Amino acid sequence: MPPARSEPARHRQADWISAAEAERRILERVAPLGTEEVALLDALGRVLAEDVTSNVAHPGWDNSAMDGYAVRSADIRGASRERPVPLRVVEDVPAGAFPTRPVGPGEAIKVMTGSPIPEGADGVTRLELTRPGAEPGTILVVSDADAARNIRQKGEDVQPGQVVARARTRLRPAEIAVLASVGAARVRVYRRPRVGVLSTGDELADFDAFEEVRAGRKIMNSNSYALGALLIEAGCISALLGIARDTRESTLEHLERGLDCDALITTAGVAVGERDYVKDVLEEMGFRPDFWRVRIRPGSPLTFGLLRGRPVFALPGNPVSAMVTFEVFVRPALDGMQGVADPRRPRIPVRPAEPIRVKPGLTHFLRCRLESHSDGVPRARLTGPQGSGILSSMSAADALLVVPEDVEVLEPTDLAKAIPLRSPR
């Protein structure tokens, strides 16, 4: 254990770094975790740890893109409703079967979508461009619009030896489909971080003591559930560590429960109150702080550092502050731990729906809803009062409107940036 500190950690001078500097420092200190092999469907939402190369062509043969007749284009050139071209149907090839003979002059083979194209054919005439002929086993082609069309070539999607999915790609359903098409039943992905979540404060209660909340004596511990849900959404494993009371002993006991996690998140207890013990206890456990306090609103008491190699994010206790700092700083770090190549949050251009005035000197992250506009730039409309305890302002938000620290007023004509929280409604 380190020697006793002469001054409590909570009394040390704040760093007051910028939002950009905080993001940079955090991302410099996190790295992808180890890897594991999982079944393909279990890889959805995970980050691929190695390139996947196909050893087959896809499609595996020339095949029909339509239900119709495989024909020789030379036979149907000039066909029309007034001058239909008769062809003799010599075979029927359903999907899953293969033709047994080529198409000769004046012949056609009936095919379904996906059926292999018989030798000699260079186009598929759709069923709707034909009608039955006068003789049994014949058809009349009434248009040459499909001459030399509707054939999918072997390997036009994927060639043998082609990389079909790159390492550091987060796998969506589309990537899962491509991987399945080349026979990748199992893939290697980065491990999902297990993240401990600790709430602190004598004023908090959980569901088992909700009567205290109902009676007005306690506050519900919403932070643990908000952060737990955000972690699951971010592809992590959430480990709720409970509520630490405002004592050194309780704080230490609960923090030690999270020492088997890959990262830790705490809420509250990082300000300068006499009973804010989180930073002190963390440092007694070997925590190496990187910074304390960021020039942002909400969430300025944010603390970040490493505890025995694992990232620790000590977030403010106000519910909105905790969620905003998670979205802006913690989620990118967790993406980095999961192997995402560029974990920084995307920012989209927006214009404010109305004038917005803020206190300069801080980067503000304002809860807003995005509204479509005829000029293609969404309008950001605030969800109402922006107090850090108004949790409903987060549930109503599509995005966080970013107001840089050198801006005092955003006008509707100004171009700004927003961090999407989910697809605009």
LOBA-255779 format. One record per residue (C-alpha): chain; residue number from 1; y, x, z; residue in one letter. Coordinates in steps of 0.5 Angstrom, whole numbers. Example, Ala and Ser with C-alpha at 12.3 -4.5 7.8 and 13.67 -1.06 7.14 Angstrom:
# LOBA-255779
+--------+-----+-------+-------+-------+--------+
! chaine ! num !     Y !     X !     Z ! residu !
+--------+-----+-------+-------+-------+--------+
!      A !   1 !    -9 !    25 !    16 !      A !
!      A !   2 !    -2 !    27 !    14 !      S !
+--------+-----+-------+-------+-------+--------+
This chain:
# LOBA-255779
+--------+-----+-------+-------+-------+--------+
! chaine ! num !     Y !     X !     Z ! residu !
+--------+-----+-------+-------+-------+--------+
!      A !   1 !     0 !     0 !     0 !      M !
!      A !   2 !     7 !     3 !    -2 !      P !
!      A !   3 !    11 !     5 !     4 !      P !
!      A !   4 !    16 !     0 !     8 !      A !
!      A !   5 !    22 !    -2 !     4 !      R !
!      A !   6 !    28 !    -1 !     7 !      S !
!      A !   7 !    31 !    -7 !     4 !      E !
!      A !   8 !    28 !   -13 !     2 !      P !
!      A !   9 !    27 !   -14 !    -6 !      A !
!      A !  10 !    31 !   -21 !    -6 !      R !
!      A !  11 !    37 !   -17 !    -3 !      H !
!      A !  12 !    37 !   -12 !    -9 !      R !
!      A !  13 !    43 !   -12 !   -14 !      Q !
!      A !  14 !    41 !   -17 !   -20 !      A !
!      A !  15 !    40 !   -14 !   -27 !      D !
!      A !  16 !    44 !   -19 !   -31 !      W !
!      A !  17 !    41 !   -17 !   -38 !      I !
!      A !  18 !    42 !   -21 !   -44 !      S !
!      A !  19 !    36 !   -26 !   -47 !      A !
!      A !  20 !    35 !   -22 !   -52 !      A !
!      A !  21 !    34 !   -16 !   -48 !      E !
!      A !  22 !    29 !   -20 !   -43 !      A !
!      A !  23 !    25 !   -22 !   -49 !      E !
!      A !  24 !    25 !   -15 !   -52 !      R !
!      A !  25 !    23 !   -12 !   -45 !      R !
!      A !  26 !    17 !   -17 !   -44 !      I !
!      A !  27 !    14 !   -16 !   -51 !      L !
!      A !  28 !    14 !    -9 !   -50 !      E !
!      A !  29 !    10 !    -9 !   -44 !      R !
!      A !  30 !     4 !   -14 !   -46 !      V !
!      A !  31 !    -1 !   -12 !   -51 !      A !
!      A !  32 !    -7 !   -16 !   -54 !      P !
!      A !  33 !   -13 !   -17 !   -49 !      L !
!      A !  34 !   -20 !   -15 !   -51 !      G !
!      A !  35 !   -24 !   -19 !   -56 !      T !
!      A !  36 !   -30 !   -24 !   -57 !      E !
!      A !  37 !   -35 !   -27 !   -62 !      E !
!      A !  38 !   -35 !   -34 !   -62 !      V !
!      A !  39 !   -38 !   -40 !   -66 !      A !
!      A !  40 !   -33 !   -42 !   -72 !      L !
!      A !  41 !   -31 !   -49 !   -69 !      L !
!      A !  42 !   -29 !   -45 !   -62 !      D !
!      A !  43 !   -25 !   -41 !   -66 !      A !
!      A !  44 !   -20 !   -46 !   -68 !      L !
!      A !  45 !   -13 !   -44 !   -65 !      G !
!      A !  46 !   -15 !   -37 !   -63 !      R !
!      A !  47 !   -13 !   -31 !   -66 !      V !
!      A !  48 !   -17 !   -27 !   -71 !      L !
!      A !  49 !   -19 !   -20 !   -69 !      A !
!      A !  50 !   -21 !   -17 !   -75 !      E !
!      A !  51 !   -21 !   -19 !   -83 !      D !
!      A !  52 !   -26 !   -23 !   -86 !      V !
!      A !  53 !   -29 !   -21 !   -92 !      T !
!      A !  54 !   -33 !   -26 !   -97 !      S !
!      A !  55 !   -39 !   -24 !  -100 !      N !
!      A !  56 !   -40 !   -30 !  -104 !      V !
!      A !  57 !   -36 !   -33 !  -110 !      A !
!      A !  58 !   -33 !   -40 !  -109 !      H !
!      A !  59 !   -34 !   -44 !  -112 !      P !
!      A !  60 !   -41 !   -41 !  -114 !      G !
!      A !  61 !   -41 !   -44 !  -121 !      W !
!      A !  62 !   -37 !   -47 !  -126 !      D !
!      A !  63 !   -36 !   -54 !  -124 !      N !
!      A !  64 !   -33 !   -61 !  -126 !      S !
!      A !  65 !   -27 !   -63 !  -122 !      A !
!      A !  66 !   -28 !   -70 !  -124 !      M !
!      A !  67 !   -33 !   -75 !  -125 !      D !
!      A !  68 !   -34 !   -76 !  -133 !      G !
!      A !  69 !   -38 !   -72 !  -139 !      Y !
!      A !  70 !   -38 !   -65 !  -140 !      A !
!      A !  71 !   -37 !   -64 !  -147 !      V !
!      A !  72 !   -35 !   -59 !  -153 !      R !
!      A !  73 !   -27 !   -60 !  -154 !      S !
!      A !  74 !   -28 !   -59 !  -161 !      A !
!      A !  75 !   -32 !   -65 !  -162 !      D !
!      A !  76 !   -27 !   -70 !  -159 !      I !
!      A !  77 !   -20 !   -67 !  -162 !      R !
!      A !  78 !   -17 !   -73 !  -165 !      G !
!      A !  79 !   -20 !   -78 !  -161 !      A !
!      A !  80 !   -16 !   -84 !  -160 !      S !
!      A !  81 !   -17 !   -92 !  -158 !      R !
!      A !  82 !   -16 !   -93 !  -166 !      E !
!      A !  83 !   -21 !   -87 !  -168 !      R !
!      A !  84 !   -26 !   -86 !  -162 !      P !
!      A !  85 !   -31 !   -81 !  -162 !      V !
!      A !  86 !   -38 !   -83 !  -161 !      P !
!      A !  87 !   -43 !   -78 !  -157 !      L !
!      A !  88 !   -50 !   -78 !  -155 !      R !
!      A !  89 !   -51 !   -77 !  -148 !      V !
!      A !  90 !   -57 !   -72 !  -147 !      V !
!      A !  91 !   -57 !   -72 !  -139 !      E !
!      A !  92 !   -55 !   -74 !  -133 !      D !
!      A !  93 !   -53 !   -69 !  -127 !      V !
!      A !  94 !   -51 !   -71 !  -121 !      P !
!      A !  95 !   -48 !   -67 !  -115 !      A !
!      A !  96 !   -53 !   -62 !  -112 !      G !
!      A !  97 !   -57 !   -62 !  -119 !      A !
!      A !  98 !   -57 !   -57 !  -124 !      F !
!      A !  99 !   -57 !   -58 !  -132 !      P !
!      A ! 100 !   -63 !   -57 !  -136 !      T !
!      A ! 101 !   -60 !   -56 !  -143 !      R !
!      A ! 102 !   -54 !   -54 !  -146 !      P !
!      A ! 103 !   -49 !   -59 !  -149 !      V !
!      A ! 104 !   -50 !   -59 !  -157 !      G !
!      A ! 105 !   -45 !   -61 !  -163 !      P !
!      A ! 106 !   -44 !   -69 !  -162 !      G !
!      A ! 107 !   -47 !   -69 !  -155 !      E !
!      A ! 108 !   -45 !   -70 !  -148 !      A !
!      A ! 109 !   -48 !   -69 !  -141 !      I !
!      A ! 110 !   -46 !   -74 !  -135 !      K !
!      A ! 111 !   -43 !   -70 !  -129 !      V !
!      A ! 112 !   -40 !   -72 !  -122 !      M !
!      A ! 113 !   -35 !   -68 !  -119 !      T !
!      A ! 114 !   -38 !   -61 !  -117 !      G !
!      A ! 115 !   -43 !   -62 !  -122 !      S !
!      A ! 116 !   -45 !   -55 !  -125 !      P !
!      A ! 117 !   -42 !   -55 !  -132 !      I !
!      A ! 118 !   -48 !   -54 !  -137 !      P !
!      A ! 119 !   -48 !   -49 !  -142 !      E !
!      A ! 120 !   -44 !   -50 !  -149 !      G !
!      A ! 121 !   -39 !   -55 !  -145 !      A !
!      A ! 122 !   -32 !   -53 !  -145 !      D !
!      A ! 123 !   -28 !   -59 !  -142 !      G !
!      A ! 124 !   -30 !   -66 !  -138 !      V !
!      A ! 125 !   -28 !   -72 !  -140 !      T !
!      A ! 126 !   -26 !   -77 !  -135 !      R !
!      A ! 127 !   -30 !   -84 !  -135 !      L !
!      A ! 128 !   -24 !   -88 !  -136 !      E !
!      A ! 129 !   -23 !   -84 !  -142 !      L !
!      A ! 130 !   -30 !   -87 !  -145 !      T !
!      A ! 131 !   -33 !   -93 !  -146 !      R !
!      A ! 132 !   -40 !   -95 !  -148 !      P !
!      A ! 133 !   -43 !   -94 !  -155 !      G !
!      A ! 134 !   -46 !   -99 !  -160 !      A !
!      A ! 135 !   -53 !   -95 !  -159 !      E !
!      A ! 136 !   -56 !   -94 !  -153 !      P !
!      A ! 137 !   -55 !   -87 !  -150 !      G !
!      A ! 138 !   -48 !   -86 !  -153 !      T !
!      A ! 139 !   -41 !   -87 !  -151 !      I !
!      A ! 140 !   -34 !   -87 !  -155 !      L !
!      A ! 141 !   -29 !   -82 !  -153 !      V !
!      A ! 142 !   -22 !   -86 !  -154 !      V !
!      A ! 143 !   -18 !   -80 !  -152 !      S !
!      A ! 144 !   -17 !   -72 !  -153 !      D !
!      A ! 145 !   -13 !   -72 !  -147 !      A !
!      A ! 146 !   -18 !   -68 !  -143 !      D !
!      A ! 147 !   -20 !   -63 !  -148 !      A !
!      A ! 148 !   -21 !   -56 !  -145 !      A !
!      A ! 149 !   -19 !   -59 !  -138 !      R !
!      A ! 150 !   -22 !   -61 !  -131 !      N !
!      A ! 151 !   -27 !   -55 !  -130 !      I !
!      A ! 152 !   -26 !   -51 !  -124 !      R !
!      A ! 153 !   -28 !   -44 !  -126 !      Q !
!      A ! 154 !   -33 !   -40 !  -121 !      K !
!      A ! 155 !   -30 !   -36 !  -116 !      G !
!      A ! 156 !   -23 !   -38 !  -118 !      E !
!      A ! 157 !   -22 !   -39 !  -110 !      D !
!      A ! 158 !   -25 !   -33 !  -107 !      V !
!      A ! 159 !   -28 !   -27 !  -111 !      Q !
!      A ! 160 !   -34 !   -23 !  -107 !      P !
!      A ! 161 !   -30 !   -17 !  -103 !      G !
!      A ! 162 !   -24 !   -21 !  -102 !      Q !
!      A ! 163 !   -21 !   -22 !   -95 !      V !
!      A ! 164 !   -20 !   -29 !   -94 !      V !
!      A ! 165 !   -17 !   -29 !   -87 !      A !
!      A ! 166 !   -13 !   -23 !   -84 !      R !
!      A ! 167 !   -13 !   -20 !   -77 !      A !
!      A ! 168 !    -8 !   -23 !   -72 !      R !
!      A ! 169 !    -8 !   -30 !   -76 !      T !
!      A ! 170 !    -8 !   -36 !   -71 !      R !
!      A ! 171 !   -14 !   -40 !   -74 !      L !
!      A ! 172 !   -12 !   -47 !   -76 !      R !
!      A ! 173 !   -16 !   -52 !   -79 !      P !
!      A ! 174 !   -15 !   -50 !   -86 !      A !
!      A ! 175 !   -17 !   -43 !   -84 !      E !
!      A ! 176 !   -23 !   -45 !   -81 !      I !
!      A ! 177 !   -25 !   -49 !   -88 !      A !
!      A ! 178 !   -24 !   -43 !   -92 !      V !
!      A ! 179 !   -28 !   -39 !   -87 !      L !
!      A ! 180 !   -34 !   -44 !   -87 !      A !
!      A ! 181 !   -34 !   -44 !   -95 !      S !
!      A ! 182 !   -36 !   -36 !   -94 !      V !
!      A ! 183 !   -41 !   -37 !   -89 !      G !
!      A ! 184 !   -37 !   -34 !   -83 !      A !
!      A ! 185 !   -41 !   -38 !   -78 !      A !
!      A ! 186 !   -38 !   -34 !   -72 !      R !
!      A ! 187 !   -32 !   -30 !   -72 !      V !
!      A ! 188 !   -29 !   -24 !   -67 !      R !
!      A ! 189 !   -22 !   -27 !   -64 !      V !
!      A ! 190 !   -18 !   -24 !   -58 !      Y !
!      A ! 191 !   -20 !   -27 !   -52 !      R !
!      A ! 192 !   -16 !   -32 !   -49 !      R !
!      A ! 193 !   -11 !   -30 !   -43 !      P !
!      A ! 194 !   -13 !   -33 !   -36 !      R !
!      A ! 195 !    -6 !   -35 !   -33 !      V !
!      A ! 196 !    -5 !   -36 !   -25 !      G !
!      A ! 197 !     0 !   -41 !   -23 !      V !
!      A ! 198 !     3 !   -41 !   -16 !      L !
!      A ! 199 !     8 !   -46 !   -14 !      S !
!      A ! 200 !    12 !   -44 !    -7 !      T !
!      A ! 201 !    16 !   -48 !    -2 !      G !
!      A ! 202 !    15 !   -52 !     4 !      D !
!      A ! 203 !    18 !   -58 !     1 !      E !
!      A ! 204 !    13 !   -59 !    -4 !      L !
!      A ! 205 !     7 !   -64 !    -4 !      A !
!      A ! 206 !     1 !   -65 !    -9 !      D !
!      A ! 207 !    -3 !   -71 !   -10 !      F !
!      A ! 208 !    -7 !   -71 !    -4 !      D !
!      A ! 209 !     0 !   -72 !     0 !      A !
!      A ! 210 !     3 !   -76 !    -5 !      F !
!      A ! 211 !     5 !   -81 !     1 !      E !
!      A ! 212 !    10 !   -76 !     3 !      E !
!      A ! 213 !    13 !   -76 !    -3 !      V !
!      A ! 214 !    13 !   -84 !    -3 !      R !
!      A ! 215 !    16 !   -83 !     4 !      A !
!      A ! 216 !    22 !   -79 !     1 !      G !
!      A ! 217 !    20 !   -73 !     6 !      R !
!      A ! 218 !    17 !   -68 !     0 !      K !
!      A ! 219 !    18 !   -67 !    -7 !      I !
!      A ! 220 !    12 !   -67 !   -12 !      M !
!      A ! 221 !     9 !   -61 !   -15 !      N !
!      A ! 222 !    10 !   -62 !   -22 !      S !
!      A ! 223 !    11 !   -55 !   -24 !      N !
!      A ! 224 !     4 !   -53 !   -23 !      S !
!      A ! 225 !     2 !   -59 !   -28 !      Y !
!      A ! 226 !     8 !   -57 !   -33 !      A !
!      A ! 227 !     6 !   -50 !   -33 !      L !
!      A ! 228 !    -2 !   -51 !   -33 !      G !
!      A ! 229 !    -1 !   -56 !   -39 !      A !
!      A ! 230 !     4 !   -51 !   -43 !      L !
!      A ! 231 !    -1 !   -46 !   -42 !      L !
!      A ! 232 !    -7 !   -50 !   -45 !      I !
!      A ! 233 !    -2 !   -52 !   -51 !      E !
!      A ! 234 !    -1 !   -44 !   -52 !      A !
!      A ! 235 !    -9 !   -43 !   -52 !      G !
!      A ! 236 !    -9 !   -40 !   -45 !      C !
!      A ! 237 !   -14 !   -42 !   -39 !      I !
!      A ! 238 !   -10 !   -45 !   -34 !      S !
!      A ! 239 !   -12 !   -43 !   -26 !      A !
!      A ! 240 !    -8 !   -47 !   -21 !      L !
!      A ! 241 !    -7 !   -43 !   -15 !      L !
!      A ! 242 !    -4 !   -48 !   -11 !      G !
!      A ! 243 !     2 !   -49 !    -7 !      I !
!      A ! 244 !     5 !   -43 !    -2 !      A !
!      A ! 245 !     9 !   -44 !     4 !      R !
!      A ! 246 !    15 !   -41 !     5 !      D !
!      A ! 247 !    12 !   -35 !     9 !      T !
!      A ! 248 !    10 !   -28 !     8 !      R !
!      A ! 249 !     3 !   -30 !    10 !      E !
!      A ! 250 !     2 !   -36 !     5 !      S !
!      A ! 251 !     5 !   -33 !    -1 !      T !
!      A ! 252 !     1 !   -27 !     0 !      L !
!      A ! 253 !    -6 !   -31 !     1 !      E !
!      A ! 254 !    -4 !   -35 !    -5 !      H !
!      A ! 255 !    -2 !   -29 !   -10 !      L !
!      A ! 256 !    -9 !   -25 !    -8 !      E !
!      A ! 257 !   -12 !   -31 !   -11 !      R !
!      A ! 258 !   -10 !   -30 !   -18 !      G !
!      A ! 259 !   -11 !   -22 !   -18 !      L !
!      A ! 260 !   -17 !   -24 !   -23 !      D !
!      A ! 261 !   -13 !   -27 !   -28 !      C !
!      A ! 262 !   -10 !   -23 !   -34 !      D !
!      A ! 263 !    -3 !   -26 !   -32 !      A !
!      A ! 264 !     1 !   -29 !   -26 !      L !
!      A ! 265 !     6 !   -34 !   -26 !      I !
!      A ! 266 !    10 !   -36 !   -20 !      T !
!      A ! 267 !    16 !   -42 !   -19 !      T !
!      A ! 268 !    21 !   -41 !   -14 !      A !
!      A ! 269 !    22 !   -36 !    -8 !      G !
!      A ! 270 !    25 !   -31 !   -13 !      V !
!      A ! 271 !    33 !   -32 !   -11 !      A !
!      A ! 272 !    36 !   -29 !    -5 !      V !
!      A ! 273 !    35 !   -34 !     0 !      G !
!      A ! 274 !    32 !   -32 !     7 !      E !
!      A ! 275 !    25 !   -35 !     6 !      R !
!      A ! 276 !    25 !   -33 !    -2 !      D !
!      A ! 277 !    19 !   -28 !    -1 !      Y !
!      A ! 278 !    16 !   -28 !    -7 !      V !
!      A ! 279 !    19 !   -22 !   -10 !      K !
!      A ! 280 !    18 !   -18 !    -3 !      D !
!      A ! 281 !    11 !   -20 !    -3 !      V !
!      A ! 282 !     9 !   -18 !   -10 !      L !
!      A ! 283 !    12 !   -11 !    -9 !      E !
!      A ! 284 !     8 !   -10 !    -3 !      E !
!      A ! 285 !     2 !   -12 !    -7 !      M !
!      A ! 286 !     4 !    -6 !   -12 !      G !
!      A ! 287 !     9 !   -10 !   -17 !      F !
!      A ! 288 !    13 !    -6 !   -21 !      R !
!      A ! 289 !    19 !   -10 !   -23 !      P !
!      A ! 290 !    22 !    -9 !   -30 !      D !
!      A ! 291 !    28 !   -14 !   -29 !      F !
!      A ! 292 !    31 !   -19 !   -24 !      W !
!      A ! 293 !    36 !   -24 !   -27 !      R !
!      A ! 294 !    38 !   -26 !   -34 !      V !
!      A ! 295 !    44 !   -28 !   -37 !      R !
!      A ! 296 !    42 !   -35 !   -39 !      I !
!      A ! 297 !    42 !   -42 !   -37 !      R !
!      A ! 298 !    38 !   -45 !   -34 !      P !
!      A ! 299 !    33 !   -40 !   -31 !      G !
!      A ! 300 !    38 !   -34 !   -29 !      S !
!      A ! 301 !    33 !   -32 !   -23 !      P !
!      A ! 302 !    28 !   -30 !   -28 !      L !
!      A ! 303 !    24 !   -24 !   -26 !      T !
!      A ! 304 !    19 !   -20 !   -30 !      F !
!      A ! 305 !    14 !   -14 !   -28 !      G !
!      A ! 306 !     7 !   -12 !   -28 !      L !
!      A ! 307 !     2 !   -12 !   -22 !      L !
!      A ! 308 !    -3 !    -7 !   -23 !      R !
!      A ! 309 !    -3 !    -8 !   -30 !      G !
!      A ! 310 !    -2 !   -15 !   -31 !      R !
!      A ! 311 !     4 !   -19 !   -33 !      P !
!      A ! 312 !     8 !   -23 !   -28 !      V !
!      A ! 313 !    13 !   -28 !   -29 !      F !
!      A ! 314 !    17 !   -30 !   -23 !      A !
!      A ! 315 !    20 !   -37 !   -26 !      L !
!      A ! 316 !    26 !   -41 !   -22 !      P !
!      A ! 317 !    23 !   -47 !   -18 !      G !
!      A ! 318 !    28 !   -52 !   -22 !      N !
!      A ! 319 !    23 !   -56 !   -27 !      P !
!      A ! 320 !    27 !   -55 !   -33 !      V !
!      A ! 321 !    29 !   -48 !   -31 !      S !
!      A ! 322 !    21 !   -47 !   -31 !      A !
!      A ! 323 !    19 !   -50 !   -37 !      M !
!      A ! 324 !    25 !   -47 !   -41 !      V !
!      A ! 325 !    24 !   -40 !   -39 !      T !
!      A ! 326 !    16 !   -41 !   -40 !      F !
!      A ! 327 !    18 !   -43 !   -48 !      E !
!      A ! 328 !    23 !   -38 !   -49 !      V !
!      A ! 329 !    20 !   -32 !   -45 !      F !
!      A ! 330 !    13 !   -33 !   -43 !      V !
!      A ! 331 !    10 !   -37 !   -49 !      R !
!      A ! 332 !    12 !   -31 !   -54 !      P !
!      A ! 333 !     8 !   -26 !   -49 !      A !
!      A ! 334 !     2 !   -30 !   -48 !      L !
!      A ! 335 !     2 !   -30 !   -56 !      D !
!      A ! 336 !     2 !   -23 !   -56 !      G !
!      A ! 337 !    -3 !   -22 !   -51 !      M !
!      A ! 338 !    -8 !   -27 !   -56 !      Q !
!      A ! 339 !    -6 !   -22 !   -61 !      G !
!      A ! 340 !    -1 !   -26 !   -65 !      V !
!      A ! 341 !     2 !   -21 !   -70 !      A !
!      A ! 342 !    10 !   -23 !   -69 !      D !
!      A ! 343 !    10 !   -27 !   -62 !      P !
!      A ! 344 !    17 !   -28 !   -62 !      R !
!      A ! 345 !    19 !   -36 !   -62 !      R !
!      A ! 346 !    22 !   -38 !   -69 !      P !
!      A ! 347 !    29 !   -41 !   -69 !      R !
!      A ! 348 !    31 !   -46 !   -75 !      I !
!      A ! 349 !    38 !   -47 !   -77 !      P !
!      A ! 350 !    41 !   -54 !   -74 !      V !
!      A ! 351 !    48 !   -57 !   -73 !      R !
!      A ! 352 !    50 !   -60 !   -67 !      P !
!      A ! 353 !    51 !   -68 !   -68 !      A !
!      A ! 354 !    57 !   -68 !   -63 !      E !
!      A ! 355 !    62 !   -62 !   -60 !      P !
!      A ! 356 !    58 !   -58 !   -55 !      I !
!      A ! 357 !    62 !   -55 !   -49 !      R !
!      A ! 358 !    59 !   -49 !   -45 !      V !
!      A ! 359 !    61 !   -44 !   -40 !      K !
!      A ! 360 !    61 !   -37 !   -44 !      P !
!      A ! 361 !    58 !   -31 !   -42 !      G !
!      A ! 362 !    51 !   -34 !   -41 !      L !
!      A ! 363 !    46 !   -36 !   -47 !      T !
!      A ! 364 !    45 !   -43 !   -46 !      H !
!      A ! 365 !    38 !   -47 !   -48 !      F !
!      A ! 366 !    40 !   -54 !   -49 !      L !
!      A ! 367 !    35 !   -60 !   -49 !      R !
!      A ! 368 !    36 !   -63 !   -56 !      C !
!      A ! 369 !    33 !   -68 !   -61 !      R !
!      A ! 370 !    33 !   -66 !   -68 !      L !
!      A ! 371 !    35 !   -72 !   -73 !      E !
!      A ! 372 !    34 !   -71 !   -80 !      S !
!      A ! 373 !    41 !   -71 !   -85 !      H !
!      A ! 374 !    42 !   -71 !   -92 !      S !
!      A ! 375 !    44 !   -64 !   -93 !      D !
!      A ! 376 !    37 !   -62 !   -91 !      G !
!      A ! 377 !    40 !   -58 !   -84 !      V !
!      A ! 378 !    38 !   -62 !   -78 !      P !
!      A ! 379 !    43 !   -65 !   -73 !      R !
!      A ! 380 !    42 !   -63 !   -66 !      A !
!      A ! 381 !    43 !   -68 !   -61 !      R !
!      A ! 382 !    43 !   -67 !   -53 !      L !
!      A ! 383 !    38 !   -71 !   -49 !      T !
!      A ! 384 !    43 !   -73 !   -44 !      G !
!      A ! 385 !    45 !   -69 !   -38 !      P !
!      A ! 386 !    43 !   -62 !   -38 !      Q !
!      A ! 387 !    42 !   -61 !   -30 !      G !
!      A ! 388 !    36 !   -56 !   -29 !      S !
!      A ! 389 !    33 !   -62 !   -25 !      G !
!      A ! 390 !    33 !   -67 !   -30 !      I !
!      A ! 391 !    26 !   -67 !   -32 !      L !
!      A ! 392 !    26 !   -73 !   -37 !      S !
!      A ! 393 !    31 !   -69 !   -41 !      S !
!      A ! 394 !    25 !   -64 !   -43 !      M !
!      A ! 395 !    20 !   -70 !   -45 !      S !
!      A ! 396 !    26 !   -73 !   -49 !      A !
!      A ! 397 !    27 !   -66 !   -53 !      A !
!      A ! 398 !    24 !   -64 !   -60 !      D !
!      A ! 399 !    28 !   -57 !   -59 !      A !
!      A ! 400 !    32 !   -52 !   -55 !      L !
!      A ! 401 !    39 !   -51 !   -58 !      L !
!      A ! 402 !    41 !   -44 !   -57 !      V !
!      A ! 403 !    48 !   -43 !   -55 !      V !
!      A ! 404 !    50 !   -35 !   -55 !      P !
!      A ! 405 !    53 !   -33 !   -49 !      E !
!      A ! 406 !    60 !   -31 !   -53 !      D !
!      A ! 407 !    61 !   -38 !   -55 !      V !
!      A ! 408 !    65 !   -44 !   -51 !      E !
!      A ! 409 !    65 !   -49 !   -56 !      V !
!      A ! 410 !    60 !   -51 !   -62 !      L !
!      A ! 411 !    63 !   -56 !   -67 !      E !
!      A ! 412 !    59 !   -61 !   -71 !      P !
!      A ! 413 !    61 !   -56 !   -77 !      T !
!      A ! 414 !    58 !   -50 !   -74 !      D !
!      A ! 415 !    51 !   -47 !   -76 !      L !
!      A ! 416 !    47 !   -46 !   -70 !      A !
!      A ! 417 !    40 !   -44 !   -68 !      K !
!      A ! 418 !    34 !   -48 !   -65 !      A !
!      A ! 419 !    27 !   -47 !   -62 !      I !
!      A ! 420 !    23 !   -52 !   -64 !      P !
!      A ! 421 !    18 !   -55 !   -58 !      L !
!      A ! 422 !    14 !   -60 !   -63 !      R !
!      A ! 423 !    15 !   -63 !   -70 !      S !
!      A ! 424 !    21 !   -67 !   -70 !      P !
!      A ! 425 !    20 !   -74 !   -69 !      R !
+--------+-----+-------+-------+-------+--------+
